[in-house]
Amino acid sequence: MNSTEMMRREILRLAGATARSAFINVRRISAFYNVPEKTVRSELTKLADENRIRLAGWDGRQVRPLAEWRNREEFVENSPEGFPVRVELVE
């Protein structure tokens, strides 16, 4: 299992650890798994596309669900670095 797969498992574990949404610190996940923050955000969008999680992130003014961003690339490329994202498991 590579670091990206382990990171995905950890994201799903953290999201399932609470009855409500979890806030995941992208910078910490990035540092722990030794991957760029953009890779973490990209994997988060993939999990959302797979309908495994609901995702929301800070756009510089407010927290918006992923569906309200113009596209996935905007979320990956333009999310401010170091800000946590809100993740909920899809049941």
Buried (B, 14 or more C-beta within 10 A) or exposed (E): EEEBEEBBEBBBEBBBEEEEBBEBBBBEBBEBBEBEBBBBBBBBBBBBEEEBBBBBBBBEEEBBEBEEBEEBEEBBEEBEEEBBBBBBBEE
